[in-house]
Amino acid sequence: MARTQGLRAIIALLSGALFGAGLVVSGMTDPAKVRGFLDLFGAWDPTLVFVMGGAVAVMAVAWRRAARMDLAATGDPMPGPPPARLDARLFVGSMLFGLGWGLAGYCPGPAAASLLTGGIGILVFVAAMLAGMRAARWLA
């Protein structure tokens, strides 16, 4: 059991480091680049489409492969797909996420990656994000 948890922690660390490196290399930790993507009627920057497309392509292959597997790399049973629920919480959460992303130019992944390179602005954003997560748990 302890070996499985250690392996999970190592896999999570390596996955997070790879994800963060990808965000930094692709420039997605720059809020101006993200806001440029969201500015459809101004100076639109389409580079985020390629980053998202690359992520979707990799995950499409990973999900197809995972569907044929009985056990995860840790030896645990593979989890089934989550229930597909379209409810008010999903819509409100999506709107709040999009609003924060559009205003700040950050979402949780790039914000965490930017903690190493950003200034006071990213610290304020991450503090507000964590407060929002806490409030969401409290309201639920």
FIVORO-108124 format. One record per atom (N, C-alpha, C, O): residue number from 0; residue in three letters; x, y, z; chain. Coordinates in steps of 0.05 Angstrom, whole numbers, m for minus. Example, Ala and Ser with C-alpha at 12.3 -4.5 7.8 and 13.67 -1.06 7.14 Angstrom:
BEGIN
{node 0, ALA, {264, m114, 156}, A} {node 0, ALA, {246, m90, 156}, A} {node 0, ALA, {264, m66, 156}, A} {node 0, ALA, {285, m66, 169}, A} {node 1, SER, {257, m45, 142}, A} {node 1, SER, {273, m21, 143}, A} {node 1, SER, {258, 1, 157}, A} {node 1, SER, {268, 23, 161}, A} 
***
This chain:
BEGIN
{node 0, MET, {16, m24, 0}, A} {node 0, MET, {0, 0, 0}, A} {node 0, MET, {17, 25, 0}, A} {node 0, MET, {12, 44, m15}, A} {node 1, ALA, {38, 26, 17}, A} {node 1, ALA, {56, 49, 18}, A} {node 1, ALA, {71, 52, m8}, A} {node 1, ALA, {76, 75, m17}, A} {node 2, ARG, {79, 29, m20}, A} {node 2, ARG, {93, 30, m46}, A} {node 2, ARG, {75, 43, m67}, A} {node 2, ARG, {84, 59, m83}, A} {node 3, THR, {49, 35, m67}, A} {node 3, THR, {30, 46, m87}, A} {node 3, THR, {27, 76, m83}, A} {node 3, THR, {27, 91, m103}, A} {node 4, GLN, {25, 85, m58}, A} {node 4, GLN, {22, 114, m53}, A} {node 4, GLN, {47, 129, m61}, A} {node 4, GLN, {46, 151, m72}, A} {node 5, GLY, {70, 117, m57}, A} {node 5, GLY, {96, 130, m65}, A} {node 5, GLY, {97, 132, m95}, A} {node 5, GLY, {106, 152, m106}, A} {node 6, LEU, {89, 110, m109}, A} {node 6, LEU, {89, 110, m138}, A} {node 6, LEU, {70, 131, m149}, A} {node 6, LEU, {76, 145, m168}, A} {node 7, ARG, {46, 133, m136}, A} {node 7, ARG, {27, 154, m144}, A} {node 7, ARG, {38, 181, m141}, A} {node 7, ARG, {35, 198, m159}, A} {node 8, ALA, {53, 186, m119}, A} {node 8, ALA, {64, 213, m115}, A} {node 8, ALA, {86, 219, m136}, A} {node 8, ALA, {87, 241, m146}, A} {node 9, ILE, {102, 199, m142}, A} {node 9, ILE, {123, 203, m163}, A} {node 9, ILE, {110, 208, m190}, A} {node 9, ILE, {119, 226, m205}, A} {node 10, ILE, {90, 193, m197}, A} {node 10, ILE, {76, 197, m223}, A} {node 10, ILE, {63, 225, m224}, A} {node 10, ILE, {65, 239, m244}, A} {node 11, ALA, {50, 233, m202}, A} {node 11, ALA, {38, 259, m201}, A} {node 11, ALA, {59, 281, m203}, A} {node 11, ALA, {55, 301, m217}, A} {node 12, LEU, {82, 278, m190}, A} {node 12, LEU, {103, 298, m191}, A} {node 12, LEU, {114, 300, m220}, A} {node 12, LEU, {117, 322, m230}, A} {node 13, LEU, {120, 278, m232}, A} {node 13, LEU, {130, 278, m260}, A} {node 13, LEU, {110, 289, m279}, A} {node 13, LEU, {117, 304, m297}, A} {node 14, SER, {84, 281, m276}, A} {node 14, SER, {63, 291, m294}, A} {node 14, SER, {60, 322, m291}, A} {node 14, SER, {58, 336, m311}, A} {node 15, GLY, {60, 331, m266}, A} {node 15, GLY, {57, 360, m261}, A} {node 15, GLY, {81, 375, m272}, A} {node 15, GLY, {78, 397, m283}, A} {node 16, ALA, {105, 364, m269}, A} {node 16, ALA, {129, 378, m279}, A} {node 16, ALA, {128, 379, m309}, A} {node 16, ALA, {136, 399, m321}, A} {node 17, LEU, {120, 357, m322}, A} {node 17, LEU, {118, 357, m351}, A} {node 17, LEU, {97, 377, m361}, A} {node 17, LEU, {101, 392, m380}, A} {node 18, PHE, {74, 378, m347}, A} {node 18, PHE, {52, 397, m354}, A} {node 18, PHE, {62, 425, m351}, A} {node 18, PHE, {58, 442, m368}, A} {node 19, GLY, {75, 431, m328}, A} {node 19, GLY, {85, 458, m323}, A} {node 19, GLY, {106, 466, m344}, A} {node 19, GLY, {106, 489, m353}, A} {node 20, ALA, {124, 448, m350}, A} {node 20, ALA, {144, 454, m371}, A} {node 20, ALA, {131, 460, m398}, A} {node 20, ALA, {140, 478, m412}, A} {node 21, GLY, {111, 444, m404}, A} {node 21, GLY, {97, 449, m429}, A} {node 21, GLY, {84, 476, m430}, A} {node 21, GLY, {84, 490, m450}, A} {node 22, LEU, {72, 485, m407}, A} {node 22, LEU, {60, 511, m406}, A} {node 22, LEU, {80, 533, m409}, A} {node 22, LEU, {75, 553, m423}, A} {node 23, VAL, {103, 530, m396}, A} {node 23, VAL, {124, 550, m398}, A} {node 23, VAL, {135, 552, m427}, A} {node 23, VAL, {138, 573, m438}, A} {node 24, VAL, {142, 528, m439}, A} {node 24, VAL, {153, 528, m465}, A} {node 24, VAL, {134, 539, m486}, A} {node 24, VAL, {142, 553, m505}, A} {node 25, SER, {108, 533, m483}, A} {node 25, SER, {88, 543, m502}, A} {node 25, SER, {81, 572, m498}, A} {node 25, SER, {67, 584, m515}, A} {node 26, GLY, {90, 584, m476}, A} {node 26, GLY, {83, 612, m471}, A} {node 26, GLY, {57, 616, m458}, A} {node 26, GLY, {48, 639, m455}, A} {node 27, MET, {43, 595, m449}, A} {node 27, MET, {17, 598, m438}, A} {node 27, MET, {17, 609, m409}, A} {node 27, MET, {m4, 613, m397}, A} {node 28, THR, {41, 613, m398}, A} {node 28, THR, {42, 626, m372}, A} {node 28, THR, {42, 657, m374}, A} {node 28, THR, {43, 671, m354}, A} {node 29, ASP, {41, 667, m399}, A} {node 29, ASP, {40, 695, m404}, A} {node 29, ASP, {10, 703, m407}, A} {node 29, ASP, {m2, 696, m427}, A} {node 30, PRO, {0, 719, m388}, A} {node 30, PRO, {m29, 726, m389}, A} {node 30, PRO, {m36, 742, m415}, A} {node 30, PRO, {m58, 740, m425}, A} {node 31, ALA, {m17, 757, m426}, A} {node 31, ALA, {m22, 772, m450}, A} {node 31, ALA, {m28, 753, m473}, A} {node 31, ALA, {m44, 760, m491}, A} {node 32, LYS, {m15, 731, m474}, A} {node 32, LYS, {m19, 711, m496}, A} {node 32, LYS, {m47, 699, m493}, A} {node 32, LYS, {m61, 695, m513}, A} {node 33, VAL, {m55, 693, m469}, A} {node 33, VAL, {m82, 682, m465}, A} {node 33, VAL, {m103, 703, m471}, A} {node 33, VAL, {m123, 697, m485}, A} {node 34, ARG, {m100, 728, m462}, A} {node 34, ARG, {m119, 749, m468}, A} {node 34, ARG, {m120, 754, m498}, A} {node 34, ARG, {m141, 760, m509}, A} {node 35, GLY, {m97, 751, m512}, A} {node 35, GLY, {m96, 754, m541}, A} {node 35, GLY, {m113, 733, m555}, A} {node 35, GLY, {m126, 738, m575}, A} {node 36, PHE, {m113, 709, m544}, A} {node 36, PHE, {m130, 687, m554}, A} {node 36, PHE, {m160, 694, m551}, A} {node 36, PHE, {m176, 688, m568}, A} {node 37, LEU, {m166, 705, m528}, A} {node 37, LEU, {m194, 711, m522}, A} {node 37, LEU, {m204, 736, m536}, A} {node 37, LEU, {m228, 741, m536}, A} {node 38, ASP, {m187, 752, m547}, A} {node 38, ASP, {m194, 777, m561}, A} {node 38, ASP, {m201, 770, m590}, A} {node 38, ASP, {m185, 776, m608}, A} {node 39, LEU, {m224, 759, m595}, A} {node 39, LEU, {m232, 750, m622}, A} {node 39, LEU, {m234, 773, m642}, A} {node 39, LEU, {m230, 768, m666}, A} {node 40, PHE, {m242, 796, m633}, A} {node 40, PHE, {m247, 818, m652}, A} {node 40, PHE, {m225, 839, m652}, A} {node 40, PHE, {m229, 861, m662}, A} {node 41, GLY, {m203, 833, m639}, A} {node 41, GLY, {m180, 852, m638}, A} {node 41, GLY, {m155, 839, m650}, A} {node 41, GLY, {m156, 828, m672}, A} {node 42, ALA, {m134, 839, m635}, A} {node 42, ALA, {m109, 827, m643}, A} {node 42, ALA, {m109, 797, m634}, A} {node 42, ALA, {m94, 790, m616}, A} {node 43, TRP, {m125, 781, m648}, A} {node 43, TRP, {m128, 753, m640}, A} {node 43, TRP, {m103, 737, m644}, A} {node 43, TRP, {m90, 739, m665}, A} {node 44, ASP, {m95, 722, m623}, A} {node 44, ASP, {m71, 705, m624}, A} {node 44, ASP, {m80, 676, m623}, A} {node 44, ASP, {m89, 667, m602}, A} {node 45, PRO, {m78, 661, m645}, A} {node 45, PRO, {m88, 634, m646}, A} {node 45, PRO, {m70, 612, m634}, A} {node 45, PRO, {m77, 589, m635}, A} {node 46, THR, {m48, 619, m622}, A} {node 46, THR, {m29, 599, m613}, A} {node 46, THR, {m41, 580, m592}, A} {node 46, THR, {m33, 557, m590}, A} {node 47, LEU, {m59, 590, m576}, A} {node 47, LEU, {m71, 573, m555}, A} {node 47, LEU, {m87, 550, m568}, A} {node 47, LEU, {m89, 528, m556}, A} {node 48, VAL, {m97, 554, m592}, A} {node 48, VAL, {m112, 533, m606}, A} {node 48, VAL, {m93, 509, m610}, A} {node 48, VAL, {m101, 486, m607}, A} {node 49, PHE, {m68, 514, m618}, A} {node 49, PHE, {m49, 493, m623}, A} {node 49, PHE, {m41, 478, m597}, A} {node 49, PHE, {m37, 454, m597}, A} {node 50, VAL, {m38, 493, m575}, A} {node 50, VAL, {m32, 481, m550}, A} {node 50, VAL, {m55, 463, m541}, A} {node 50, VAL, {m51, 440, m533}, A} {node 51, MET, {m80, 474, m543}, A} {node 51, MET, {m103, 458, m536}, A} {node 51, MET, {m106, 434, m554}, A} {node 51, MET, {m113, 412, m545}, A} {node 52, GLY, {m102, 438, m580}, A} {node 52, GLY, {m104, 416, m599}, A} {node 52, GLY, {m84, 394, m593}, A} {node 52, GLY, {m91, 370, m595}, A} {node 53, GLY, {m59, 401, m586}, A} {node 53, GLY, {m39, 381, m579}, A} {node 53, GLY, {m48, 366, m554}, A} {node 53, GLY, {m44, 342, m553}, A} {node 54, ALA, {m59, 380, m535}, A} {node 54, ALA, {m68, 367, m510}, A} {node 54, ALA, {m91, 347, m516}, A} {node 54, ALA, {m92, 325, m506}, A} {node 55, VAL, {m110, 356, m533}, A} {node 55, VAL, {m133, 339, m539}, A} {node 55, VAL, {m124, 314, m554}, A} {node 55, VAL, {m134, 292, m550}, A} {node 56, ALA, {m105, 317, m573}, A} {node 56, ALA, {m95, 295, m588}, A} {node 56, ALA, {m81, 274, m570}, A} {node 56, ALA, {m86, 250, m573}, A} {node 57, VAL, {m64, 283, m552}, A} {node 57, VAL, {m51, 265, m534}, A} {node 57, VAL, {m71, 251, m516}, A} {node 57, VAL, {m69, 227, m511}, A} {node 58, MET, {m91, 266, m505}, A} {node 58, MET, {m110, 254, m488}, A} {node 58, MET, {m129, 234, m502}, A} {node 58, MET, {m138, 215, m491}, A} {node 59, ALA, {m135, 240, m528}, A} {node 59, ALA, {m151, 221, m543}, A} {node 59, ALA, {m137, 194, m545}, A} {node 59, ALA, {m150, 173, m542}, A} {node 60, VAL, {m112, 194, m550}, A} {node 60, VAL, {m96, 169, m552}, A} {node 60, VAL, {m95, 156, m524}, A} {node 60, VAL, {m99, 132, m521}, A} {node 61, ALA, {m90, 172, m503}, A} {node 61, ALA, {m88, 161, m476}, A} {node 61, ALA, {m115, 149, m467}, A} {node 61, ALA, {m115, 128, m454}, A} {node 62, TRP, {m137, 162, m473}, A} {node 62, TRP, {m163, 151, m464}, A} {node 62, TRP, {m169, 125, m479}, A} {node 62, TRP, {m180, 106, m467}, A} {node 63, ARG, {m163, 124, m504}, A} {node 63, ARG, {m168, 99, m519}, A} {node 63, ARG, {m151, 76, m508}, A} {node 63, ARG, {m160, 53, m506}, A} {node 64, ARG, {m126, 82, m502}, A} {node 64, ARG, {m108, 62, m491}, A} {node 64, ARG, {m118, 54, m463}, A} {node 64, ARG, {m118, 30, m456}, A} {node 65, ALA, {m125, 73, m446}, A} {node 65, ALA, {m134, 67, m419}, A} {node 65, ALA, {m160, 51, m419}, A} {node 65, ALA, {m164, 35, m400}, A} {node 66, ALA, {m177, 54, m439}, A} {node 66, ALA, {m202, 39, m440}, A} {node 66, ALA, {m196, 9, m443}, A} {node 66, ALA, {m213, m8, m435}, A} {node 67, ARG, {m173, 2, m453}, A} {node 67, ARG, {m166, m27, m457}, A} {node 67, ARG, {m150, m38, m434}, A} {node 67, ARG, {m144, m62, m434}, A} {node 68, MET, {m144, m22, m414}, A} {node 68, MET, {m128, m31, m391}, A} {node 68, MET, {m145, m37, m367}, A} {node 68, MET, {m165, m24, m362}, A} {node 69, ASP, {m137, m58, m352}, A} {node 69, ASP, {m150, m65, m327}, A} {node 69, ASP, {m138, m51, m303}, A} {node 69, ASP, {m151, m44, m284}, A} {node 70, LEU, {m111, m47, m304}, A} {node 70, LEU, {m97, m36, m282}, A} {node 70, LEU, {m81, m11, m290}, A} {node 70, LEU, {m71, m9, m313}, A} {node 71, ALA, {m79, 8, m272}, A} {node 71, ALA, {m63, 32, m276}, A} {node 71, ALA, {m34, 25, m272}, A} {node 71, ALA, {m27, 3, m264}, A} {node 72, ALA, {m16, 44, m277}, A} {node 72, ALA, {13, 40, m273}, A} {node 72, ALA, {19, 34, m244}, A} {node 72, ALA, {40, 22, m238}, A} {node 73, THR, {2, 43, m226}, A} {node 73, THR, {7, 38, m197}, A} {node 73, THR, {m3, 10, m189}, A} {node 73, THR, {2, 2, m166}, A} {node 74, GLY, {m17, m4, m206}, A} {node 74, GLY, {m28, m29, m199}, A} {node 74, GLY, {m57, m28, m190}, A} {node 74, GLY, {m70, m48, m185}, A} {node 75, ASP, {m67, m4, m187}, A} {node 75, ASP, {m95, 0, m178}, A} {node 75, ASP, {m113, m5, m202}, A} {node 75, ASP, {m105, m2, m225}, A} {node 76, PRO, {m139, m12, m196}, A} {node 76, PRO, {m158, m15, m219}, A} {node 76, PRO, {m162, 11, m233}, A} {node 76, PRO, {m162, 33, m220}, A} {node 77, MET, {m166, 10, m259}, A} {node 77, MET, {m172, 34, m274}, A} {node 77, MET, {m199, 45, m266}, A} {node 77, MET, {m218, 30, m265}, A} {node 78, PRO, {m202, 71, m261}, A} {node 78, PRO, {m228, 82, m255}, A} {node 78, PRO, {m245, 84, m280}, A} {node 78, PRO, {m234, 87, m302}, A} {node 79, GLY, {m271, 82, m277}, A} {node 79, GLY, {m289, 85, m299}, A} {node 79, GLY, {m293, 115, m306}, A} {node 79, GLY, {m282, 132, m291}, A} {node 80, PRO, {m307, 121, m327}, A} {node 80, PRO, {m311, 148, m334}, A} {node 80, PRO, {m329, 162, m314}, A} {node 80, PRO, {m347, 149, m302}, A} {node 81, PRO, {m325, 188, m309}, A} {node 81, PRO, {m343, 202, m290}, A} {node 81, PRO, {m371, 205, m301}, A} {node 81, PRO, {m375, 203, m326}, A} {node 82, PRO, {m390, 208, m284}, A} {node 82, PRO, {m418, 212, m294}, A} {node 82, PRO, {m420, 238, m310}, A} {node 82, PRO, {m408, 258, m302}, A} {node 83, ALA, {m435, 237, m331}, A} {node 83, ALA, {m438, 261, m348}, A} {node 83, ALA, {m463, 276, m337}, A} {node 83, ALA, {m486, 270, m345}, A} {node 84, ARG, {m458, 296, m320}, A} {node 84, ARG, {m480, 312, m308}, A} {node 84, ARG, {m478, 340, m318}, A} {node 84, ARG, {m457, 353, m315}, A} {node 85, LEU, {m499, 350, m329}, A} {node 85, LEU, {m501, 379, m336}, A} {node 85, LEU, {m520, 391, m317}, A} {node 85, LEU, {m545, 389, m320}, A} {node 86, ASP, {m509, 405, m297}, A} {node 86, ASP, {m527, 417, m277}, A} {node 86, ASP, {m519, 446, m272}, A} {node 86, ASP, {m500, 456, m285}, A} {node 87, ALA, {m533, 459, m254}, A} {node 87, ALA, {m528, 488, m249}, A} {node 87, ALA, {m499, 492, m239}, A} {node 87, ALA, {m487, 512, m246}, A} {node 88, ARG, {m489, 474, m222}, A} {node 88, ARG, {m462, 478, m211}, A} {node 88, ARG, {m442, 478, m234}, A} {node 88, ARG, {m423, 494, m233}, A} {node 89, LEU, {m445, 461, m254}, A} {node 89, LEU, {m426, 460, m276}, A} {node 89, LEU, {m427, 486, m292}, A} {node 89, LEU, {m406, 497, m298}, A} {node 90, PHE, {m451, 496, m298}, A} {node 90, PHE, {m454, 521, m313}, A} {node 90, PHE, {m443, 545, m298}, A} {node 90, PHE, {m429, 561, m310}, A} {node 91, VAL, {m450, 547, m273}, A} {node 91, VAL, {m441, 570, m257}, A} {node 91, VAL, {m410, 569, m253}, A} {node 91, VAL, {m397, 589, m256}, A} {node 92, GLY, {m400, 545, m248}, A} {node 92, GLY, {m371, 542, m245}, A} {node 92, GLY, {m357, 548, m270}, A} {node 92, GLY, {m336, 561, m270}, A} {node 93, SER, {m368, 539, m293}, A} {node 93, SER, {m355, 545, m319}, A} {node 93, SER, {m355, 575, m325}, A} {node 93, SER, {m335, 586, m335}, A} {node 94, MET, {m377, 588, m318}, A} {node 94, MET, {m378, 617, m323}, A} {node 94, MET, {m358, 632, m305}, A} {node 94, MET, {m345, 651, m314}, A} {node 95, LEU, {m356, 624, m279}, A} {node 95, LEU, {m337, 637, m261}, A} {node 95, LEU, {m308, 632, m270}, A} {node 95, LEU, {m291, 650, m270}, A} {node 96, PHE, {m302, 607, m279}, A} {node 96, PHE, {m276, 600, m289}, A} {node 96, PHE, {m269, 618, m313}, A} {node 96, PHE, {m247, 630, m314}, A} {node 97, GLY, {m287, 619, m332}, A} {node 97, GLY, {m283, 635, m356}, A} {node 97, GLY, {m279, 665, m350}, A} {node 97, GLY, {m263, 678, m363}, A} {node 98, LEU, {m295, 675, m332}, A} {node 98, LEU, {m293, 703, m324}, A} {node 98, LEU, {m265, 709, m312}, A} {node 98, LEU, {m252, 728, m319}, A} {node 99, GLY, {m257, 692, m293}, A} {node 99, GLY, {m231, 695, m281}, A} {node 99, GLY, {m208, 692, m301}, A} {node 99, GLY, {m189, 707, m301}, A} {node 100, TRP, {m211, 673, m319}, A} {node 100, TRP, {m191, 668, m340}, A} {node 100, TRP, {m188, 692, m358}, A} {node 100, TRP, {m167, 701, m365}, A} {node 101, GLY, {m212, 702, m367}, A} {node 101, GLY, {m212, 725, m385}, A} {node 101, GLY, {m201, 751, m372}, A} {node 101, GLY, {m187, 766, m385}, A} {node 102, LEU, {m208, 755, m347}, A} {node 102, LEU, {m199, 780, m333}, A} {node 102, LEU, {m169, 778, m326}, A} {node 102, LEU, {m155, 798, m330}, A} {node 103, ALA, {m160, 756, m316}, A} {node 103, ALA, {m133, 754, m306}, A} {node 103, ALA, {m114, 742, m327}, A} {node 103, ALA, {m90, 748, m326}, A} {node 104, GLY, {m124, 726, m345}, A} {node 104, GLY, {m106, 714, m364}, A} {node 104, GLY, {m93, 688, m354}, A} {node 104, GLY, {m75, 677, m366}, A} {node 105, TYR, {m102, 680, m331}, A} {node 105, TYR, {m91, 655, m318}, A} {node 105, TYR, {m113, 636, m312}, A} {node 105, TYR, {m136, 644, m307}, A} {node 106, CYS, {m107, 610, m314}, A} {node 106, CYS, {m124, 590, m303}, A} {node 106, CYS, {m106, 574, m284}, A} {node 106, CYS, {m82, 579, m283}, A} {node 107, PRO, {m116, 555, m269}, A} {node 107, PRO, {m100, 542, m248}, A} {node 107, PRO, {m73, 531, m256}, A} {node 107, PRO, {m53, 535, m242}, A} {node 108, GLY, {m71, 517, m279}, A} {node 108, GLY, {m46, 505, m287}, A} {node 108, GLY, {m24, 526, m292}, A} {node 108, GLY, {m3, 525, m280}, A} {node 109, PRO, {m30, 545, m311}, A} {node 109, PRO, {m10, 566, m316}, A} {node 109, PRO, {m4, 583, m291}, A} {node 109, PRO, {18, 593, m287}, A} {node 110, ALA, {m24, 587, m274}, A} {node 110, ALA, {m19, 602, m249}, A} {node 110, ALA, {1, 588, m232}, A} {node 110, ALA, {19, 601, m221}, A} {node 111, ALA, {m2, 562, m228}, A} {node 111, ALA, {17, 547, m212}, A} {node 111, ALA, {45, 547, m225}, A} {node 111, ALA, {65, 550, m210}, A} {node 112, ALA, {46, 544, m251}, A} {node 112, ALA, {72, 545, m265}, A} {node 112, ALA, {85, 573, m263}, A} {node 112, ALA, {109, 575, m261}, A} {node 113, SER, {69, 594, m262}, A} {node 113, SER, {79, 621, m261}, A} {node 113, SER, {88, 630, m233}, A} {node 113, SER, {101, 650, m230}, A} {node 114, LEU, {81, 614, m213}, A} {node 114, LEU, {90, 621, m186}, A} {node 114, LEU, {120, 623, m184}, A} {node 114, LEU, {131, 638, m168}, A} {node 115, LEU, {135, 608, m201}, A} {node 115, LEU, {164, 608, m200}, A} {node 115, LEU, {176, 632, m214}, A} {node 115, LEU, {198, 640, m209}, A} {node 116, THR, {160, 644, m233}, A} {node 116, THR, {171, 666, m249}, A} {node 116, THR, {156, 692, m246}, A} {node 116, THR, {167, 713, m253}, A} {node 117, GLY, {132, 691, m235}, A} {node 117, GLY, {115, 715, m234}, A} {node 117, GLY, {121, 733, m211}, A} {node 117, GLY, {138, 727, m194}, A} {node 118, GLY, {108, 755, m210}, A} {node 118, GLY, {112, 775, m189}, A} {node 118, GLY, {88, 775, m170}, A} {node 118, GLY, {75, 754, m165}, A} {node 119, ILE, {82, 798, m159}, A} {node 119, ILE, {61, 801, m139}, A} {node 119, ILE, {34, 795, m151}, A} {node 119, ILE, {16, 785, m137}, A} {node 120, GLY, {30, 801, m177}, A} {node 120, GLY, {4, 796, m190}, A} {node 120, GLY, {m4, 767, m189}, A} {node 120, GLY, {m27, 761, m184}, A} {node 121, ILE, {15, 749, m195}, A} {node 121, ILE, {8, 721, m194}, A} {node 121, ILE, {3, 711, m166}, A} {node 121, ILE, {m14, 694, m162}, A} {node 122, LEU, {17, 723, m147}, A} {node 122, LEU, {11, 715, m119}, A} {node 122, LEU, {m17, 723, m111}, A} {node 122, LEU, {m31, 708, m97}, A} {node 123, VAL, {m25, 747, m119}, A} {node 123, VAL, {m53, 756, m113}, A} {node 123, VAL, {m73, 738, m127}, A} {node 123, VAL, {m93, 730, m115}, A} {node 124, PHE, {m67, 731, m152}, A} {node 124, PHE, {m86, 713, m167}, A} {node 124, PHE, {m88, 686, m153}, A} {node 124, PHE, {m110, 677, m149}, A} {node 125, VAL, {m66, 674, m146}, A} {node 125, VAL, {m66, 648, m134}, A} {node 125, VAL, {m80, 649, m107}, A} {node 125, VAL, {m96, 631, m100}, A} {node 126, ALA, {m76, 670, m91}, A} {node 126, ALA, {m90, 673, m66}, A} {node 126, ALA, {m120, 675, m70}, A} {node 126, ALA, {m135, 662, m56}, A} {node 127, ALA, {m128, 691, m90}, A} {node 127, ALA, {m157, 693, m96}, A} {node 127, ALA, {m168, 667, m106}, A} {node 127, ALA, {m191, 660, m99}, A} {node 128, MET, {m153, 652, m122}, A} {node 128, MET, {m162, 626, m133}, A} {node 128, MET, {m166, 607, m110}, A} {node 128, MET, {m186, 592, m109}, A} {node 129, LEU, {m147, 606, m91}, A} {node 129, LEU, {m149, 587, m68}, A} {node 129, LEU, {m172, 595, m51}, A} {node 129, LEU, {m186, 578, m40}, A} {node 130, ALA, {m177, 621, m47}, A} {node 130, ALA, {m200, 630, m31}, A} {node 130, ALA, {m226, 622, m45}, A} {node 130, ALA, {m245, 614, m32}, A} {node 131, GLY, {m226, 624, m72}, A} {node 131, GLY, {m250, 616, m86}, A} {node 131, GLY, {m255, 586, m84}, A} {node 131, GLY, {m278, 578, m82}, A} {node 132, MET, {m234, 570, m85}, A} {node 132, MET, {m237, 541, m81}, A} {node 132, MET, {m248, 534, m54}, A} {node 132, MET, {m265, 517, m50}, A} {node 133, ARG, {m237, 549, m34}, A} {node 133, ARG, {m247, 545, m6}, A} {node 133, ARG, {m276, 552, m4}, A} {node 133, ARG, {m292, 538, 9}, A} {node 134, ALA, {m283, 575, m15}, A} {node 134, ALA, {m311, 584, m15}, A} {node 134, ALA, {m330, 564, m29}, A} {node 134, ALA, {m352, 560, m20}, A} {node 135, ALA, {m321, 553, m51}, A} {node 135, ALA, {m337, 534, m65}, A} {node 135, ALA, {m342, 509, m48}, A} {node 135, ALA, {m365, 498, m48}, A} {node 136, ARG, {m322, 500, m34}, A} {node 136, ARG, {m326, 477, m16}, A} {node 136, ARG, {m345, 484, 6}, A} {node 136, ARG, {m362, 468, 14}, A} {node 137, TRP, {m342, 508, 17}, A} {node 137, TRP, {m359, 516, 39}, A} {node 137, TRP, {m388, 518, 30}, A} {node 137, TRP, {m406, 511, 44}, A} {node 138, LEU, {m392, 529, 6}, A} {node 138, LEU, {m419, 532, m5}, A} {node 138, LEU, {m432, 506, m13}, A} {node 138, LEU, {m456, 503, m12}, A} {node 139, ALA, {m415, 486, m20}, A} {node 139, ALA, {m426, 460, m28}, A} {node 139, ALA, {m436, 445, m4}, A} {node 139, ALA, {m446, 423, m7}, A} 
***
